Amino acid sequence: MIVVKNLEKYYKIAKRDPGLRGAVKSLFHRKYETKKAVKRISMHIESGEMVGYIGANGAGKSTTIKMLTGILTPTSGEVKVNGIIPYENRKQNASHIGAVFGQRTQLFWDIPVRESYELLKHIYEIPQKQYEETLAEFVEVLHLEPLLGIPVRQLSLGQKMRCELAAAFLHRPKVVYLDEPTIGLDVAVKVRIRNFIKQMNARYGTTVLLTTHDMQDIEEICHRIIIIDDGSVIYDGSIQDIKAQFGDKRVIQFELEHSIDHFVLPEEIRSAAVVIPKTDEDHHVVSVSFSSKEISGAEVISCMMKHYPVLDLTIADAKIETIVEEIYSKGLKGRVQHEEIH
Ligand SMILES: Nc1ncnc2c1ncn2[C@@H]1O[C@H](COP(=O)(O)OP(=O)(O)OP(=O)(O)O)[C@@H](O)[C@H]1O
């Protein structure tokens, strides 16, 4: 369904010296530098697969998806979606794909949701009967009934995202690209959205490429993940495989008596363990990740207790979230030879 071979995208960025002098100089002698956003990426996604396409900020995910949807033309390499070269046949490509791009909307801002759907029905030439059946199904699964008469700009983020998903799947596309479909949503809405995506895949065999920083999304929806780092694929395989390869990973969460502003690991364990970057401001809690092949949990605990006022601790096994966090911060190559991964 999606075939990508040695795909590359370079951006040309105008470079300017600082200050007014630089601005004036750049008017006459413009210098450019090249940003290699996507470097020789290859992947093959079968019809009906649900694949997580993940990577740290700036890794090149959106650039790849823009090439798959035909918005961007690659610098080099091949891309085909359902047998079509997207950037050469944008209109034809658009008829069999659906997309949700994070915070941006494809619904019409000022008109009620139902009227946006009517417009999409005309744009995609959806037969009336199919349209009614599909919409009735989506209204039920996504609980859209109370929202249909409201203009999009009056909807909350979670309400808008449910309407957005229905719009993306309305014409029963063969492929759907979902970029951060659950960002900023509460747990109940996340669950509803994940169930909807799974249901669409089961019923219509929709191929789904999901970009998200929410590992729970990945774990619940996808069987396969492709991880990119600095424009290149560093892992392509099943979630079970990556867990098996990194099965020795452990995380111990330490609750400290008081907060520590600039926490550093004790020197004795610094080469074998890392501190997981924090997403909240709770400085009482520190999570330490390590490989049980390199150091035992008992050593980490005793060393931490020697240097810090530990109140409590919890030990966790390898979770996809932890594995991915470490791959983002350290890269794969430090742990495992690149060849072994593929
Ligand atoms: N239009 C552009 N012009 C120049 N550079 C760009 C452009 N768009 C993206 N880039 C650069 O290309 C690289 C890849 O960006 P991209 O948006 O594809 O990353 P991403 O993986 O989607 O990141 P995020 O998770 O933050 O959305 C980044 O270094 C970014 O700064």
The ligand as an SDF file (V2000), in Angstrom:
LIG
                    3D

 31 33  0  0  0  0  0  0  0  0999 V2000
    9.7650   24.1870    5.8490 N   0  0  0  0  0  0  0  0  0  0  0  0
   10.9080   23.9030    6.4360 C   0  0  0  0  0  0  0  0  0  0  0  0
   12.0280   24.6060    6.1200 N   0  0  0  0  0  0  0  0  0  0  0  0
   13.2130   24.3140    6.6940 C   0  0  0  0  0  0  0  0  0  0  0  0
   13.4070   23.3170    7.5940 N   0  0  0  0  0  0  0  0  0  0  0  0
   12.3460   22.5880    7.9460 C   0  0  0  0  0  0  0  0  0  0  0  0
   11.0360   22.8410    7.3820 C   0  0  0  0  0  0  0  0  0  0  0  0
   10.1660   21.9520    7.9340 N   0  0  0  0  0  0  0  0  0  0  0  0
   10.8890   21.1890    8.7910 C   0  0  0  0  0  0  0  0  0  0  0  0
   12.1870   21.5700    8.7940 N   0  0  0  0  0  0  0  0  0  0  0  0
   13.2840   20.9490    9.5780 C   0  0  0  0  0  0  0  0  0  0  0  0
   13.3860   19.5870    9.2020 O   0  0  0  0  0  0  0  0  0  0  0  0
   13.5950   18.7550   10.3350 C   0  0  0  0  0  0  0  0  0  0  0  0
   12.4660   17.7160   10.4300 C   0  0  0  0  0  0  0  0  0  0  0  0
   11.2380   18.3890   10.7290 O   0  0  0  0  0  0  0  0  0  0  0  0
    9.8290   17.6350   10.8620 P   0  0  0  0  0  0  0  0  0  0  0  0
    8.7780   18.6890   11.0370 O   0  0  0  0  0  0  0  0  0  0  0  0
    9.6640   16.6700    9.7430 O   0  0  0  0  0  0  0  0  0  0  0  0
   10.0430   16.8310   12.2400 O   0  0  0  0  0  0  0  0  0  0  0  0
    9.0150   15.9870   13.1260 P   0  0  0  0  0  0  0  0  0  0  0  0
    9.6570   14.6640   13.3470 O   0  0  0  0  0  0  0  0  0  0  0  0
    7.6650   16.0070   12.5250 O   0  0  0  0  0  0  0  0  0  0  0  0
    9.0210   16.8100   14.4960 O   0  0  0  0  0  0  0  0  0  0  0  0
    7.8610   17.0910   15.6020 P   0  0  0  0  0  0  0  0  0  0  0  0
    7.7180   15.8480   16.4420 O   0  0  0  0  0  0  0  0  0  0  0  0
    8.4450   18.2230   16.3930 O   0  0  0  0  0  0  0  0  0  0  0  0
    6.6090   17.4640   14.8700 O   0  0  0  0  0  0  0  0  0  0  0  0
   13.6540   19.6870   11.5420 C   0  0  0  0  0  0  0  0  0  0  0  0
   15.0160   19.9290   11.8310 O   0  0  0  0  0  0  0  0  0  0  0  0
   12.9780   20.9490   11.0730 C   0  0  0  0  0  0  0  0  0  0  0  0
   13.5370   22.0920   11.6980 O   0  0  0  0  0  0  0  0  0  0  0  0
  1  2  1  0
  2  3  1  0
  2  7  2  0
  3  4  2  0
  4  5  1  0
  5  6  2  0
  6  7  1  0
  6 10  1  0
  7  8  1  0
  8  9  2  0
  9 10  1  0
 10 11  1  0
 11 12  1  0
 11 30  1  0
 12 13  1  0
 13 14  1  0
 13 28  1  0
 14 15  1  0
 15 16  1  0
 16 17  2  0
 16 18  1  0
 16 19  1  0
 19 20  1  0
 20 21  2  0
 20 22  1  0
 20 23  1  0
 23 24  1  0
 24 25  2  0
 24 26  1  0
 24 27  1  0
 28 29  1  0
 28 30  1  0
 30 31  1  0
M  END
$$$$
